[in-house]
Amino acid sequence: MGAGAISSNAPRLSTFAAFLFPLLLPIAGILLAQKEGAYDGLGLLLLLYPSLLFLVARNYHNTIRESLGYRFKNQALLDELSEHVEQLQDEVAARQETQAELSALNETLEQRVSERANELQVLYLVSSILANPASPLEEVFNAILMSVLSSWSDERETCARITFNDECYQTEHYQDGPQKVSVPIIINGEAVGAIDIVYLAGGPSDESELFEYGKGSLLEAISQDISSNIEHRLSLEERQSMEVQLRHAQKLEAVGQLAAGIAHEINTPTQFVNDNTHFLREAFADYGRLLVAYDRLVETAVDGPIPQIELKEVKELAEEIDIDYLKEEIPQAVEQSLEGLGRIARIVQAMKEFSHPGTAEKTPTDLNRMIETTIDVSRNEWKYSAELITALDPALPQVPALAGEFNQVMLNLIVNAAHAITDVAGESGEKGEIRITTRQDGEWAEIRVSDTGKGIPEAIQKRIFDPFFTTKEVGKGSGQGLTIAWSAIVDKHDGTIDVESEEGKGTTFTIRLPIMQNVVS
């Protein structure tokens, strides 16, 4: 029962009495007005009156007792309510204090978020600047300096500098000063430079606060990005240098492997040029003797008739040196010598073209010419085991290519084809066939190298371009030839190289290189 119970029950007695007495008085008047039985009725009324008073008193007693009970309960409720009110007041005060702290923290958080967002933006800009490994370091460092200064609230009060390997890159009007934040640039564990931020005005008075004041953590992150980028550049340069050296070594290795064959190719025409030269020397010595005899006849003819004895001597000399044979053989010897010398010149030129290191950038290249050069260089590798047939499209346009890389690919494919045919022919001496064709297919130049060798089992066709994978006997193959071909065609020329092979029938490699109007490096 609530606190309002006392106020609702307290007036019960007075209300009952106020109602009872006005009711009894009219009843008493009515009874007195009647003559008969008036006193009886009045007596009855008087008899009832004490009972009524008793009932009223009893009800009043109960009411008072209930009121006192309600009063005690109400007081307890009031005390409890007061305690709750005090607790609520304490909670309100605590919440107000917490709200104030949260507001302060929120302001601090907003400031930190803003600062962090600014720092992240700077780091993003720095990452974007460092994204292109081909950009010169001077451009990279100058762009980073401007990005770093943008993270400070007032660019006019700071200047920046980056030192790297005795080189210095700095913002305009840079000047050194005592209030400076400096973070080292560490490459492979060694400090090779630093990023410096100098406060021209408004710097912290306490040097111990300088690092935090200067947002050193941001500089540390930028320094780490620079270090990682430079290490990546150095690694990339080292890798590219090693790749160049490896390609050159592989080319020299290929030339070394072909050296015996090339020597034979040069030796054969050299021998008959040498033989023909000796023949011509002897022939012209005989011609000289005959010319001397003819000169004597001319002198004799000037003075008079030529004696028959002298004519006979000249005729006998002509028969002795076999002038008719010399007239027939000397032109042939000269022609053979010229042909041999031309053959030697072509081999030497092919070797020069094949061994040339080339350029680092793709240039318009006559693929047909490159193929013919490689065929000449590798002739001794295939001429004993195969007939090499070419069907080169004369209308094939020049293709942006790295000539040295393309030559190496063609050499690997031709030598592999010759070896595959040799494995099939064995000692039978039966020759196989190597066919090389070129054609233009839309925006692509297509080169196909086919052979009638033993073919490649289907189970291993997907692995032939894997490094160090080879089906040749130990010591006869490094497993790098087709890997190099894949890298040269796919990675360096944006082309494709595919293989079709049927075991026992032969293999065809198809190379496709993009034809572009402008050379793209």
C-alpha positions, 0 to 999 in steps of 0.5 A: 500500500502506498503513502496515500493510504493514511490520508484515505483512511483517516477520515473514516470515523468522522465521516461515519459519525457525521452520517450516523447522527443526522440519520438518528435524529429524524428517526427519533423525532418520528418515533416521538411523534407517534403516540403509540409505541413511541417510547418503545421505538425510542427505547429500541433506538437507545438500545441500538445506539451503544451498539452503533457506538461500539461498532463505530469505536471498533472501526475507529480503533482499527482505523487508527491501528491501520493508520499507525501501521501505514505511517511507519511503512510510509516513513520507511518508504520515505527513507528509502526514497530519500536514499534512492534520491541521494544515489541518483544525485551521486550517479548524475554527478558521476555521469556528468564527470564522466561526460566531461572526461568523455568530451575531453577524450573525444576532442583529443581523439578527434585531434589524434585521428586528424593527425593520424589521417594526415600522417597516413595521407603523407605515407600514402603519397610517399608510397605512391612516389616510391611505387615506380622503381624506375624514377630517379632518386633525385626526383623521388627524394625531392617529392618526399621532402615536399610531402613530409613538410605537408604533415606539419601545421605550418610549412613556413616554420620548418625545412627538410633535408635528405642525405644519401650516400654523400648526396644531399637533397633539401627544400628551398631555404634550408638551414641547419639548426639546433631544433632538429629531428633526424631519423637515419636511413638504414640500408642492409643494416648500415646507416647511409643517410638521414631525413632531417626536419629543422624547426626555423621557429616555434620549436619545442623548448625542451629537447626531450620533447623534440622527437615527439613534437617533431612527429618522429614516428612518421619520419621513422615510417618514411625512413623505413619505406625509403630503406625498403624501396632502395633495398628493392632497387639494389636487389632489382639492379643486382638481379638484372645485372646477374640476368645480363651476365647469365644471358651473356654466359649462356650465349658464350656457352652456346658459342663455345658448344658450337665452336667446334662446328663453327671451326669446321664450317670455317675450315672447309672453305679455308682449305679449298681457298688455300688449295686454290691459292697454291694452284693459282700461284703455280699456274701464274708461274707457268703463265709467266714463263709462257709470257716471257716466250711470247715477248721474245717472239714479239721482239723477233717479229719486229726485226723480221720473220719468226724462226720456226724453231722459236715457234716450236719452242713456244708451242712446246712450252704451252703444251708443257704447262697445259695452257688449255687446262689452266684457261679452264681451271683458273676461273673455277679456282677464282670462283671457288675461292671467292665463294669460300671467302664469302662463306667465311665472311657470312659465318663470321658476320653471323657469329658477330650478330649472334654474339652481340649483346644487343640493347636493353630496349626492344628495337625493330627487328627483322626476325627472318634475318635473325633466324637465318643468322642462327641457322648459319651459326648452328649449321654444324649441329644439324647438317649431319642429322637433318635437312633444314627447310625454311619458309620465311614470309618476306612480307613479315614486318619488323617486330619490336624485339631484343635481338640477342634474346630472340637469337638465343631462343631460336638456337635452343629450339634448333639444337633441341630439334637436331638432338631429338632427330639424332636420338631417333636416327641413331647410327642409321644415318637417316636424316630427319627434317627441321622446318622453320616458318614465319608468317603474320597473323593479324597483330602477331608475328608467328614463328614455328619450329617443327622437327621429326624427332622422337616427340615429347611424352604427353605426361611431361609436356607441361613441365618442359618449361620448368627450370632444370627440367630435362629429358636428356642424359646427365651431362647433355642438358642443363634444363635451362634452354626452354626455361630461358626461351619461356622467360625471353618470349613471355616475360620480355616480349609479352608474347607466347610460346606453345608446344604441340608434340606427338611421341614418335612423330615429332614436335612443333614449337609456336612462338607469337610476338606482338607487332606494334607500330611503336617500340615499347621498352 
